[in-house]
Amino acid sequence: MIDTLTISATRTAASRLPEVDFDNLEFGKTFSDHMLVVDYHDGEWQEPQIVPYGDMSISPANSALHYGQAIFEGMKAYKNKEGDIYIFRPADNLHRLNASAERMCMPSIPEEIFMQGLRQLIQLDAEWVPSFTGSALYIRPFMFATDGLLGVRPSDSYRFMIITCPVGLYYNKPLRVRFEEKYVRSAEGGAGFAKNAGNYGAAMYPTKLAQQEGYNQLIWTDASEHKYVEESGTMNAMFVINGHLVTPALSTSILDGITRRSVLQLARDWGMPVEERKVSALEILDAHAQGTLQEAFGVGTAATIAPIAVIGYQGQDYTLPTVPTDAFSNRVSGALTAIRSGEAADTHNWMVRV
């Protein structure tokens, strides 16, 4: 990691670590002691600081609240058996964050602030990184506009922050999902490829309707025809059809997932045929009818691999076959866990030591 920047840190007067029940972590509710903060104004980033985690004051006219200039990332750090801490593919998250920033008319984050900020923040809160099976320190970098002005234009000032929280498993059982054929997550030419806050806010209502029907998540379909798979909830969608790993090709409406990249790379390493292309709901159901749909699962930072057990389509549920122990999704999940824990070789240099 880059060491050109030494960030000033104010330690918390009283750590909250003794209060944490690591056996009962609810995802995203327990935050570590410190956070990174750096402001942007007068056309440049100011001095970053690490301060105790806590509330902050903003103007009621804050332009992020009114016009949605807010972006974020999701990352994880892991502790190996020796107690060393590694972050999974942080440079990829930085590049994606800056792609989101460009789409939302926001300034890019310099690499030295992002990487050194991560390093020092996690070093300071090293005891917050859990080490039990399935656990990690979830890392949330985010940026938002800070102008106090009611005017539909890009803000002149911004704040970039990183907060972290210890987490366990995101999903503890296979998912029930259904194809969404009315509401739209994103359209071609929109901002679906960016991790901006509005993408997620707009998805909540149709997701709520699906959950009221007994599903965990949606499989979003394309905006123009509602025929082609886009994403599954907040994850990229993948299918194993007749021994081939099939996933929707990236577009301006589909997020370029870091876990997606990793899964595709491992599949190719293992000689598995990979197809990044359009895949329709009817193709999935036809493969299910013919017995060639072997697996369906979502991939993302929070869940890593989330198996799908049931797919709903036009009022009918289709139950997928039980996934065997040696199924691709189980193998790739195990491989990623082994790489992150240091038990397997990191041949692609994905792990960056803190």
Residue frames as qw, qx, qy, qz and C-alpha x, y, z in Angstrom:
[[0.000, 0.886, 0.464, 0.000, 0.00, 0.00, 0.00],
 [0.334, 0.676, -0.036, 0.656, 1.00, 3.62, -0.47],
 [0.589, -0.544, -0.381, 0.460, 2.73, 5.25, 2.51],
 [0.338, 0.373, 0.070, 0.861, 3.19, 8.82, 1.24],
 [0.336, -0.598, -0.101, -0.720, 0.57, 10.18, 3.62],
 [0.296, -0.133, -0.796, 0.511, 0.54, 10.06, 7.41],
 [0.334, -0.600, -0.426, -0.589, -2.96, 10.76, 8.63],
 [0.102, -0.305, 0.556, -0.766, -3.52, 12.41, 12.00],
 [0.540, -0.340, -0.747, -0.184, -5.64, 10.32, 14.34],
 [0.332, -0.409, 0.394, -0.753, -7.64, 11.24, 17.42],
 [0.308, -0.069, -0.946, 0.068, -8.26, 8.13, 19.48],
 [0.549, -0.577, -0.396, -0.456, -11.56, 7.53, 21.19],
 [0.218, -0.559, 0.534, -0.596, -11.57, 8.17, 24.93],
 [0.575, -0.122, 0.716, -0.376, -13.51, 4.97, 25.62],
 [0.214, 0.151, -0.845, -0.465, -13.63, 2.02, 23.24],
 [0.744, -0.019, 0.116, -0.657, -17.01, 0.36, 22.71],
 [0.504, 0.301, -0.795, -0.151, -15.37, -2.98, 21.92],
 [0.032, -0.069, 0.903, -0.423, -16.11, -4.58, 25.34],
 [0.530, 0.230, 0.378, -0.724, -19.84, -4.02, 24.72],
 [0.567, 0.355, -0.494, -0.556, -19.91, -6.01, 21.47],
 [0.775, -0.054, 0.598, -0.198, -21.47, -9.47, 21.37],
 [0.158, 0.485, -0.694, -0.507, -19.51, -11.02, 18.50],
 [0.204, 0.112, 0.972, 0.029, -21.69, -14.14, 18.64],
 [0.241, 0.689, 0.676, -0.103, -24.78, -12.13, 17.67],
 [0.134, -0.344, 0.225, 0.901, -23.74, -9.55, 15.12],
 [0.480, 0.701, 0.509, -0.135, -26.54, -8.02, 13.08],
 [0.588, 0.266, 0.327, 0.691, -25.17, -6.88, 9.73],
 [0.198, 0.536, 0.196, 0.797, -24.41, -3.15, 9.61],
 [0.442, -0.805, -0.286, -0.274, -25.53, -2.22, 13.14],
 [0.702, -0.638, 0.029, 0.315, -22.32, -2.37, 15.20],
 [0.489, 0.819, -0.121, 0.273, -19.67, 0.17, 14.21],
 [0.758, -0.016, -0.273, 0.592, -15.99, 0.29, 15.07],
 [0.400, -0.669, -0.283, 0.559, -14.45, 3.01, 17.22],
 [0.180, -0.549, 0.213, 0.788, -13.03, 5.28, 14.52],
 [0.600, 0.674, 0.427, 0.062, -13.76, 6.73, 11.08],
 [0.448, -0.065, 0.296, 0.841, -11.83, 8.50, 8.33],
 [0.210, 0.876, 0.388, -0.195, -13.02, 11.96, 7.26],
 [0.378, -0.193, 0.295, 0.856, -11.70, 14.26, 4.53],
 [0.311, 0.784, 0.369, -0.391, -13.41, 17.28, 3.00],
 [0.479, 0.246, 0.465, 0.703, -13.20, 18.68, -0.53],
 [0.114, 0.922, 0.317, -0.193, -13.52, 22.40, -1.14],
 [0.026, 0.869, -0.290, -0.400, -11.87, 25.15, -3.17],
 [0.711, 0.581, -0.345, -0.195, -11.14, 22.57, -5.86],
 [0.448, 0.415, -0.763, 0.214, -8.98, 20.24, -3.77],
 [0.790, -0.397, -0.467, 0.011, -9.03, 17.62, -1.04],
 [0.252, -0.817, 0.330, -0.400, -8.06, 18.86, 2.41],
 [0.081, 0.422, -0.857, 0.286, -6.11, 17.01, 5.10],
 [0.724, -0.260, -0.579, -0.271, -7.70, 13.66, 6.02],
 [0.247, -0.457, 0.609, -0.599, -8.29, 12.83, 9.67],
 [0.542, -0.220, -0.810, -0.043, -9.18, 9.75, 11.68],
 [0.284, -0.347, 0.334, -0.829, -11.58, 10.61, 14.49],
 [0.256, 0.093, 0.883, -0.383, -13.86, 8.73, 16.91],
 [0.087, -0.373, -0.800, -0.462, -16.98, 7.33, 15.24],
 [0.017, 0.481, 0.570, -0.666, -19.92, 9.63, 15.86],
 [0.313, 0.802, 0.509, -0.019, -22.62, 11.89, 14.53],
 [0.362, -0.037, 0.194, 0.911, -21.87, 14.94, 12.39],
 [0.187, 0.690, 0.352, -0.604, -23.57, 18.22, 11.65],
 [0.296, 0.194, 0.600, 0.717, -24.82, 19.18, 8.17],
 [0.230, 0.138, -0.016, -0.963, -26.95, 21.96, 6.73],
 [0.551, 0.388, 0.638, -0.373, -30.69, 21.29, 6.27],
 [0.566, 0.730, -0.081, -0.373, -30.10, 22.51, 2.70],
 [0.418, -0.420, 0.749, 0.296, -27.40, 19.87, 2.14],
 [0.534, 0.447, -0.370, -0.615, -27.52, 19.14, -1.57],
 [0.155, 0.140, -0.975, -0.079, -26.95, 15.38, -1.16],
 [0.243, 0.297, 0.790, -0.479, -30.22, 15.18, 0.79],
 [0.456, 0.585, 0.197, -0.641, -32.13, 17.11, -1.86],
 [0.588, 0.643, -0.302, -0.387, -30.51, 16.00, -5.13],
 [0.988, -0.013, 0.139, -0.061, -28.92, 12.65, -4.39],
 [0.490, 0.690, -0.496, 0.195, -25.20, 13.30, -4.93],
 [0.574, -0.537, 0.570, -0.238, -24.05, 10.38, -2.78],
 [0.781, 0.338, -0.516, -0.102, -22.00, 7.29, -3.63],
 [0.624, -0.565, 0.500, -0.203, -20.52, 4.41, -1.68],
 [0.536, 0.371, -0.754, -0.078, -18.54, 1.18, -1.79],
 [0.861, -0.399, 0.176, -0.261, -18.63, -2.11, 0.10],
 [0.502, 0.527, -0.665, 0.169, -15.45, -3.96, 1.02],
 [0.866, -0.486, -0.048, -0.103, -14.18, -6.45, 3.58],
 [0.143, 0.659, -0.694, 0.252, -11.04, -7.05, 5.62],
 [0.938, -0.169, -0.278, -0.118, -10.18, -10.50, 6.98],
 [0.323, -0.714, 0.595, -0.178, -7.94, -11.85, 9.74],
 [0.742, 0.255, -0.616, -0.073, -5.92, -15.00, 9.11],
 [0.860, -0.374, -0.339, 0.075, -4.89, -17.64, 11.64],
 [0.614, 0.037, -0.269, 0.741, -1.71, -15.73, 12.44],
 [0.177, -0.754, -0.393, 0.496, -3.74, -12.63, 13.26],
 [0.206, -0.177, 0.340, 0.901, -2.62, -10.67, 10.18],
 [0.392, 0.659, 0.447, -0.462, -5.27, -8.51, 8.52],
 [0.258, -0.006, 0.636, 0.727, -5.82, -8.36, 4.76],
 [0.448, 0.516, 0.190, -0.705, -8.23, -6.35, 2.60],
 [0.602, 0.277, 0.716, 0.220, -9.79, -8.03, -0.43],
 [0.425, 0.451, 0.503, 0.603, -9.11, -6.23, -3.74],
 [0.115, -0.737, -0.318, 0.585, -9.16, -2.63, -2.42],
 [0.123, -0.309, 0.400, 0.854, -7.77, -1.09, -5.62],
 [0.007, -0.351, -0.809, -0.472, -10.77, -2.44, -7.54],
 [0.148, -0.755, -0.603, 0.213, -13.11, -0.71, -5.10],
 [0.192, -0.592, 0.036, 0.782, -11.22, 2.56, -5.48],
 [0.075, -0.047, 0.626, 0.775, -11.48, 2.41, -9.27],
 [0.102, -0.539, -0.792, -0.267, -15.21, 1.66, -9.09],
 [0.201, -0.729, -0.415, 0.506, -15.77, 4.43, -6.54],
 [0.123, -0.466, 0.232, 0.845, -14.10, 6.91, -8.88],
 [0.000, -0.216, -0.766, -0.605, -16.19, 5.64, -11.81],
 [0.160, -0.704, -0.688, 0.074, -19.29, 6.30, -9.69],
 [0.226, -0.643, -0.137, 0.719, -17.92, 9.74, -8.79],
 [0.105, -0.131, 0.508, 0.845, -17.45, 10.63, -12.45],
 [0.087, -0.451, -0.799, -0.388, -21.03, 9.56, -13.27],
 [0.279, -0.782, -0.541, 0.137, -22.39, 11.68, -10.41],
 [0.225, 0.822, -0.011, 0.523, -20.26, 14.80, -11.18],
 [0.639, -0.764, 0.085, 0.027, -18.16, 14.35, -8.04],
 [0.145, 0.802, -0.579, 0.015, -14.38, 14.65, -7.59],
 [0.871, 0.107, -0.475, 0.070, -12.25, 11.51, -7.71],
 [0.695, -0.698, 0.172, 0.001, -10.55, 10.24, -4.56],
 [0.278, 0.728, -0.625, 0.041, -6.73, 10.25, -4.72],
 [0.846, 0.031, -0.532, 0.027, -5.25, 6.79, -4.33],
 [0.369, 0.241, -0.631, 0.639, -3.00, 7.79, -1.44],
 [0.409, -0.261, 0.315, -0.816, -5.93, 9.11, 0.63],
 [0.867, -0.072, -0.200, -0.451, -8.05, 6.02, -0.04],
 [0.837, 0.114, -0.513, 0.151, -5.38, 3.38, 0.48],
 [0.300, 0.250, -0.586, 0.710, -3.49, 4.98, 3.34],
 [0.484, -0.301, 0.183, -0.801, -6.74, 5.94, 4.98],
 [0.902, -0.100, -0.316, -0.276, -7.90, 2.34, 4.85],
 [0.698, 0.186, -0.575, 0.385, -4.61, 1.07, 6.18],
 [0.093, 0.275, -0.514, 0.807, -4.36, 3.42, 9.14],
 [0.622, -0.272, 0.045, -0.733, -8.03, 3.17, 10.06],
 [0.922, -0.093, -0.333, -0.178, -7.98, -0.62, 10.15],
 [0.542, 0.234, -0.593, 0.548, -4.67, -0.70, 12.00],
 [0.178, -0.322, 0.387, -0.845, -6.21, 1.52, 14.66],
 [0.747, -0.110, 0.210, -0.621, -9.31, -0.68, 14.93],
 [0.382, 0.326, -0.854, -0.136, -7.51, -3.99, 14.38],
 [0.134, -0.001, 0.898, -0.420, -9.22, -5.59, 17.39],
 [0.587, 0.319, 0.254, -0.699, -12.58, -5.03, 15.71],
 [0.540, 0.354, -0.635, -0.423, -11.73, -7.48, 12.91],
 [0.834, -0.215, 0.379, -0.338, -13.45, -10.76, 13.87],
 [0.098, 0.487, -0.843, -0.204, -11.85, -14.12, 13.16],
 [0.586, 0.083, 0.762, -0.262, -14.67, -16.69, 13.43],
 [0.313, 0.165, 0.815, 0.459, -15.87, -18.61, 10.35],
 [0.149, 0.692, 0.628, 0.323, -17.84, -16.45, 7.94],
 [0.225, -0.881, -0.232, 0.346, -16.88, -13.20, 9.65],
 [0.536, 0.360, 0.132, 0.752, -15.11, -10.09, 8.39],
 [0.103, -0.560, -0.220, 0.792, -14.75, -6.38, 8.99],
 [0.389, 0.706, 0.525, 0.273, -17.15, -4.73, 6.57],
 [0.311, -0.322, 0.066, 0.892, -15.76, -1.46, 5.19],
 [0.276, 0.796, 0.534, 0.067, -18.01, 1.32, 3.89],
 [0.271, -0.189, 0.154, 0.931, -16.25, 4.13, 2.00],
 [0.205, 0.753, 0.616, 0.106, -18.69, 6.83, 0.89],
 [0.226, -0.066, 0.081, 0.968, -18.84, 10.37, -0.45],
 [0.082, 0.761, 0.644, 0.012, -21.60, 12.94, -0.42],
 [0.195, 0.614, 0.139, 0.752, -22.17, 16.56, -1.44],
 [0.399, -0.455, -0.535, 0.590, -21.95, 19.12, 1.38],
 [0.018, 0.247, 0.148, 0.957, -23.08, 22.40, -0.18],
 [0.065, 0.506, 0.698, -0.503, -25.91, 24.03, 1.78],
 [0.184, 0.328, -0.253, -0.891, -27.69, 25.34, -1.28],
 [0.601, 0.431, 0.637, -0.217, -31.01, 24.61, -2.95],
 [0.385, 0.697, -0.329, -0.508, -30.00, 24.49, -6.58],
 [0.941, 0.154, 0.300, 0.006, -29.99, 21.60, -9.05],
 [0.479, 0.770, -0.407, 0.107, -26.32, 21.58, -9.92],
 [0.813, 0.011, -0.456, 0.361, -23.21, 19.68, -8.81],
 [0.537, -0.826, -0.083, 0.153, -22.03, 20.67, -5.36],
 [0.335, 0.812, -0.380, 0.291, -18.79, 22.60, -4.95],
 [0.170, -0.543, 0.721, -0.395, -17.91, 20.78, -1.72],
 [0.853, -0.047, -0.473, -0.216, -17.91, 17.13, -0.66],
 [0.460, -0.580, 0.612, -0.278, -17.03, 14.86, 2.23],
 [0.741, 0.207, -0.633, -0.084, -15.39, 11.44, 1.87],
 [0.537, -0.517, 0.515, -0.423, -15.56, 9.04, 4.79],
 [0.593, 0.112, -0.795, -0.064, -14.79, 5.44, 5.71],
 [0.606, -0.401, 0.428, -0.538, -16.63, 3.63, 8.49],
 [0.413, 0.209, -0.884, -0.071, -16.31, -0.04, 9.41],
 [0.710, -0.299, 0.286, -0.570, -18.32, -2.69, 11.22],
 [0.136, -0.232, 0.963, -0.007, -17.69, -6.31, 12.23],
 [0.742, 0.138, -0.106, -0.648, -20.10, -8.72, 10.52],
 [0.530, -0.100, 0.841, -0.027, -21.01, -12.36, 10.32],
 [0.247, 0.231, 0.836, 0.432, -22.96, -14.20, 7.62],
 [0.258, 0.093, -0.119, -0.954, -25.38, -12.05, 5.57],
 [0.789, -0.019, -0.243, -0.564, -27.75, -14.85, 4.52],
 [0.340, -0.360, 0.836, -0.235, -28.00, -18.08, 6.49],
 [0.609, 0.234, 0.755, -0.069, -30.18, -20.06, 4.08],
 [0.277, 0.177, 0.654, 0.682, -30.84, -20.31, 0.32],
 [0.179, 0.279, 0.097, -0.939, -32.97, -17.53, -1.15],
 [0.365, 0.596, 0.715, 0.028, -36.45, -17.36, -2.58],
 [0.049, -0.377, 0.207, 0.902, -36.47, -14.83, -5.44],
 [0.528, 0.603, 0.597, -0.033, -38.80, -13.84, -8.25],
 [0.376, 0.247, 0.387, 0.805, -38.43, -12.10, -11.59],
 [0.069, 0.622, 0.309, -0.716, -39.54, -8.47, -11.51],
 [0.347, 0.356, 0.668, 0.554, -41.60, -7.56, -14.57],
 [0.004, 0.901, 0.419, 0.115, -43.12, -4.21, -13.62],
 [0.267, -0.941, 0.106, 0.177, -40.63, -2.08, -11.74],
 [0.713, 0.579, -0.174, 0.355, -37.19, -1.08, -13.00],
 [0.684, -0.545, -0.040, 0.483, -33.94, -0.90, -11.08],
 [0.164, -0.629, 0.318, 0.691, -32.05, 0.86, -13.85],
 [0.728, 0.640, 0.235, -0.078, -32.19, 1.48, -17.59],
 [0.723, 0.176, 0.219, 0.632, -29.47, 1.52, -20.24],
 [0.239, 0.613, 0.085, 0.748, -27.83, 4.90, -20.22],
 [0.511, -0.806, -0.116, -0.276, -28.77, 5.45, -16.57],
 [0.038, -0.717, 0.589, -0.370, -26.60, 5.17, -13.47],
 [0.945, -0.234, -0.039, -0.224, -27.18, 1.50, -12.66],
 [0.820, 0.254, -0.343, 0.381, -23.47, 0.71, -13.00],
 [0.117, 0.526, -0.408, 0.737, -22.64, 3.30, -10.31],
 [0.447, -0.406, -0.734, 0.313, -23.03, 2.69, -6.59],
 [0.079, -0.286, 0.091, -0.951, -25.04, 5.83, -5.99],
 [0.194, 0.095, 0.745, -0.631, -27.55, 6.03, -3.18],
 [0.561, 0.250, 0.010, -0.789, -30.58, 6.65, -5.41],
 [0.507, 0.178, -0.781, -0.319, -30.24, 3.26, -7.12],
 [0.251, -0.081, -0.912, 0.313, -30.86, 1.53, -3.81],
 [0.252, 0.216, 0.442, -0.833, -33.59, 3.84, -2.52],
 [0.570, 0.238, -0.275, -0.737, -35.67, 3.33, -5.66],
 [0.483, 0.107, -0.855, -0.156, -35.35, -0.46, -5.36],
 [0.099, -0.076, 0.789, -0.601, -36.84, -0.65, -1.88],
 [0.615, 0.139, 0.214, -0.746, -40.54, -0.46, -2.74],
 [0.792, 0.235, -0.432, -0.361, -40.64, -3.30, -5.32],
 [0.369, 0.242, -0.847, 0.298, -38.39, -5.36, -3.02],
 [0.307, -0.053, 0.606, -0.732, -40.81, -4.76, -0.15],
 [0.760, 0.166, -0.068, -0.624, -43.72, -5.97, -2.32],
 [0.686, 0.268, -0.673, -0.071, -41.79, -9.16, -3.16],
 [0.136, 0.196, -0.818, 0.524, -40.98, -9.76, 0.50],
 [0.544, 0.012, 0.363, -0.757, -44.66, -9.43, 1.37],
 [0.842, 0.233, -0.271, -0.405, -45.24, -12.26, -1.11],
 [0.919, -0.318, 0.233, 0.003, -42.71, -14.47, 0.70],
 [0.791, 0.458, -0.097, 0.393, -39.60, -13.82, -1.39],
 [0.610, -0.527, -0.047, 0.590, -36.25, -12.65, -0.05],
 [0.149, -0.514, 0.310, 0.786, -35.21, -10.70, -3.12],
 [0.660, 0.661, 0.135, -0.331, -35.95, -9.89, -6.75],
 [0.586, -0.005, 0.513, 0.627, -34.27, -10.79, -10.00],
 [0.205, 0.713, 0.018, -0.670, -34.34, -7.47, -11.82],
 [0.646, 0.376, 0.568, 0.345, -34.99, -7.57, -15.56],
 [0.317, 0.077, 0.277, 0.904, -34.21, -5.11, -18.34],
 [0.149, 0.421, 0.314, -0.838, -36.16, -1.85, -18.48],
 [0.331, 0.271, -0.407, -0.807, -37.37, -2.07, -22.08],
 [0.623, 0.011, -0.644, -0.443, -38.76, -5.63, -22.37],
 [0.627, -0.414, 0.481, -0.452, -38.56, -7.15, -18.87],
 [0.947, 0.208, -0.208, -0.129, -37.14, -10.28, -20.52],
 [0.701, 0.389, -0.453, 0.390, -33.45, -10.31, -19.63],
 [0.716, -0.566, -0.278, 0.299, -31.82, -10.86, -16.26],
 [0.185, 0.844, -0.228, 0.448, -29.92, -7.90, -14.82],
 [0.095, 0.404, -0.722, 0.553, -29.15, -8.34, -11.10],
 [0.592, -0.422, -0.684, -0.052, -30.50, -10.28, -8.14],
 [0.478, -0.804, -0.276, 0.223, -31.40, -7.85, -5.39],
 [0.079, -0.946, 0.283, 0.133, -28.16, -6.01, -4.63],
 [0.599, -0.370, 0.652, 0.281, -26.04, -8.81, -6.11],
 [0.358, 0.428, -0.630, -0.540, -24.89, -9.93, -9.54],
 [0.879, 0.055, 0.297, -0.370, -26.80, -12.99, -10.77],
 [0.124, 0.472, -0.836, -0.251, -25.14, -16.21, -11.94],
 [0.905, 0.083, 0.164, -0.383, -26.41, -19.53, -13.29],
 [0.214, -0.358, 0.875, 0.245, -24.81, -22.87, -14.02],
 [0.789, 0.384, 0.113, -0.466, -26.51, -24.26, -17.12],
 [0.950, 0.307, -0.018, 0.049, -25.31, -27.58, -18.50],
 [0.822, -0.195, 0.022, 0.534, -21.86, -27.10, -16.96],
 [0.364, 0.480, 0.099, 0.792, -21.45, -23.51, -18.20],
 [0.228, -0.535, -0.422, 0.696, -21.28, -20.50, -15.88],
 [0.159, 0.595, 0.486, 0.620, -23.69, -17.93, -17.34],
 [0.215, -0.609, -0.387, 0.658, -24.05, -14.33, -16.15],
 [0.325, 0.901, 0.288, 0.008, -25.44, -11.13, -17.67],
 [0.597, 0.304, 0.027, 0.742, -22.82, -9.10, -19.52],
 [0.252, -0.498, -0.276, 0.783, -21.88, -5.77, -17.96],
 [0.182, 0.652, 0.451, 0.581, -23.68, -2.66, -19.19],
 [0.004, 0.380, -0.184, 0.907, -24.56, 0.83, -17.98],
 [0.658, -0.432, -0.084, -0.611, -27.41, -0.75, -15.99],
 [0.937, -0.227, -0.258, 0.062, -25.42, -3.52, -14.29],
 [0.367, -0.858, 0.358, -0.036, -22.88, -3.09, -11.50],
 [0.652, 0.487, -0.557, 0.165, -19.35, -4.34, -12.17],
 [0.776, -0.601, 0.073, -0.179, -19.17, -6.43, -9.01],
 [0.007, 0.690, -0.715, 0.110, -15.79, -7.21, -7.43],
 [0.616, -0.134, 0.750, -0.201, -17.06, -10.60, -6.25],
 [0.797, 0.539, 0.168, -0.215, -18.46, -11.17, -9.76],
 [0.406, 0.770, -0.492, -0.025, -15.01, -10.57, -11.24],
 [0.257, -0.509, 0.799, -0.190, -13.43, -12.93, -8.71],
 [0.760, 0.110, 0.588, -0.253, -15.91, -15.76, -9.31],
 [0.747, 0.648, -0.030, -0.143, -15.52, -15.50, -13.10],
 [0.196, 0.748, -0.632, 0.049, -11.73, -15.52, -12.75],
 [0.456, -0.312, 0.808, -0.202, -11.75, -18.67, -10.60],
 [0.824, 0.350, 0.371, -0.247, -14.12, -20.39, -13.02],
 [0.613, 0.738, -0.278, -0.052, -11.73, -19.64, -15.88],
 [0.115, -0.643, 0.745, -0.138, -8.78, -20.80, -13.78],
 [0.594, -0.090, 0.768, -0.222, -10.57, -24.12, -13.35],
 [0.040, -0.079, 0.821, 0.564, -11.31, -24.47, -17.06],
 [0.276, 0.534, 0.748, -0.281, -15.05, -23.97, -16.66],
 [0.209, 0.445, 0.507, 0.708, -16.79, -22.45, -19.71],
 [0.065, -0.527, -0.391, 0.752, -17.88, -18.89, -18.88],
 [0.183, 0.542, 0.576, 0.584, -20.53, -16.97, -20.81],
 [0.043, -0.471, -0.287, 0.833, -21.05, -13.24, -20.19],
 [0.044, -0.199, -0.651, -0.731, -24.11, -12.46, -22.31],
 [0.540, -0.155, 0.017, -0.827, -27.80, -11.70, -22.31],
 [0.149, -0.104, -0.980, 0.083, -29.74, -14.37, -20.47],
 [0.442, -0.314, -0.244, -0.804, -33.54, -14.32, -20.43],
 [0.546, -0.187, 0.564, -0.591, -36.01, -15.39, -17.77],
 [0.900, 0.223, -0.008, -0.374, -37.50, -17.85, -20.26],
 [0.600, 0.477, -0.632, 0.112, -34.07, -19.39, -20.94],
 [0.119, -0.360, 0.762, -0.526, -33.63, -19.96, -17.20],
 [0.708, 0.014, 0.425, -0.563, -37.06, -21.56, -16.86],
 [0.841, 0.390, -0.283, -0.245, -36.54, -23.66, -19.99],
 [0.370, 0.463, -0.761, 0.266, -33.24, -24.93, -18.60],
 [0.397, -0.218, 0.671, -0.587, -35.03, -25.73, -15.35],
 [0.843, 0.184, 0.130, -0.488, -37.70, -27.68, -17.25],
 [0.791, 0.447, -0.416, -0.046, -35.07, -29.65, -19.16],
 [0.885, -0.439, -0.006, 0.154, -33.03, -30.37, -16.05],
 [0.701, 0.360, -0.085, 0.609, -29.98, -28.43, -17.25],
 [0.136, -0.804, 0.169, -0.554, -30.28, -25.57, -14.72],
 [0.724, -0.062, -0.595, 0.344, -27.87, -26.90, -12.12],
 [0.412, -0.439, -0.410, 0.685, -27.39, -23.83, -9.94],
 [0.072, 0.799, 0.212, 0.559, -28.54, -20.24, -9.50],
 [0.577, -0.529, -0.330, 0.529, -26.92, -17.85, -7.04],
 [0.088, 0.977, 0.024, 0.193, -26.18, -14.21, -6.31],
 [0.742, -0.042, -0.180, 0.644, -22.68, -12.86, -5.72],
 [0.010, -0.887, -0.029, -0.461, -21.71, -9.72, -3.83],
 [0.222, 0.490, -0.579, 0.613, -19.51, -8.31, -1.09],
 [0.534, -0.391, 0.360, -0.658, -22.03, -8.65, 1.72],
 [0.922, -0.063, 0.215, -0.314, -23.13, -12.23, 1.06],
 [0.213, -0.461, 0.791, 0.340, -20.20, -13.43, -1.14],
 [0.252, -0.028, -0.853, -0.456, -22.21, -16.39, -2.53],
 [0.480, 0.083, 0.491, -0.722, -25.97, -16.58, -1.91],
 [0.069, 0.100, 0.946, 0.302, -27.60, -19.76, -3.31],
 [0.516, 0.055, -0.064, -0.852, -31.07, -19.46, -4.82],
 [0.267, 0.048, 0.948, -0.163, -33.54, -22.24, -3.96],
 [0.329, 0.625, 0.702, -0.087, -36.77, -20.95, -5.53],
 [0.072, -0.102, 0.306, 0.944, -37.44, -18.68, -8.52],
 [0.339, 0.589, 0.624, -0.386, -40.89, -17.17, -8.99],
 [0.047, -0.093, 0.513, 0.852, -42.23, -16.18, -12.40],
 [0.419, -0.148, -0.387, -0.808, -45.71, -14.88, -13.21],
 [0.704, -0.321, 0.142, -0.617, -47.29, -16.29, -10.09],
 [0.984, -0.037, -0.171, -0.040, -45.64, -19.71, -10.20],
 [0.372, -0.760, 0.533, -0.001, -42.69, -20.90, -8.13],
 [0.853, 0.369, -0.367, 0.035, -39.97, -23.12, -9.54],
 [0.695, -0.646, 0.315, 0.013, -37.90, -25.07, -7.01],
 [0.424, 0.689, -0.587, -0.024, -34.29, -25.63, -7.99],
 [0.898, -0.052, -0.426, 0.097, -32.56, -28.95, -7.36],
 [0.648, -0.742, 0.119, 0.125, -30.65, -29.32, -4.10],
 [0.385, 0.808, -0.435, 0.094, -27.08, -28.22, -4.69],
 [0.940, -0.125, -0.234, 0.213, -24.53, -31.01, -4.02],
 [0.585, -0.713, 0.095, 0.375, -21.45, -30.43, -1.87],
 [0.556, -0.177, 0.436, 0.685, -19.16, -30.37, -4.90],
 [0.353, 0.826, 0.420, 0.127, -21.32, -27.87, -6.83],
 [0.482, 0.475, 0.010, 0.736, -19.55, -24.90, -8.38],
 [0.240, -0.809, -0.028, -0.536, -21.09, -22.33, -6.00],
 [0.803, -0.594, 0.036, 0.027, -19.88, -24.31, -2.97],
 [0.832, 0.048, 0.060, 0.549, -16.44, -24.83, -4.46],
 [0.317, 0.604, 0.035, 0.730, -15.97, -21.18, -5.40],
 [0.465, -0.811, -0.022, -0.354, -17.26, -20.02, -2.02],
 [0.875, -0.425, 0.058, 0.226, -14.75, -22.32, -0.31],
 [0.703, 0.285, 0.070, 0.647, -11.95, -21.15, -2.61],
 [0.040, 0.769, 0.012, 0.638, -12.60, -17.48, -1.87],
 [0.672, -0.722, 0.028, -0.162, -12.74, -18.21, 1.87],
 [0.897, -0.179, 0.065, 0.399, -9.43, -20.07, 1.69],
 [0.494, 0.504, 0.038, 0.707, -7.75, -17.23, -0.22],
 [0.208, -0.806, -0.011, -0.554, -9.05, -14.62, 2.21],
 [0.767, -0.630, 0.087, -0.081, -7.98, -16.61, 5.28],
 [0.011, 0.768, -0.639, -0.044, -4.51, -17.31, 3.91],
 [0.752, -0.153, 0.635, -0.090, -5.12, -21.07, 3.69],
 [0.766, 0.435, 0.407, 0.241, -4.81, -21.07, -0.11],
 [0.467, -0.109, 0.260, 0.838, -2.36, -19.37, -2.46],
 [0.229, 0.820, 0.246, -0.464, -3.37, -15.88, -3.57],
 [0.629, 0.102, 0.508, 0.580, -2.25, -16.35, -7.17],
 [0.253, 0.736, 0.394, 0.490, -3.99, -13.18, -8.44],
 [0.322, 0.023, -0.298, 0.898, -2.67, -10.94, -5.62],
 [0.282, -0.669, -0.481, -0.492, -6.15, -10.02, -4.45],
 [0.614, -0.698, -0.328, 0.167, -5.27, -9.73, -0.76],
 [0.284, 0.684, -0.220, 0.635, -3.56, -6.55, 0.45],
 [0.602, -0.320, -0.567, 0.461, -1.97, -6.67, 3.88],
 [0.214, -0.937, -0.152, -0.231, -2.87, -3.89, 6.31]]
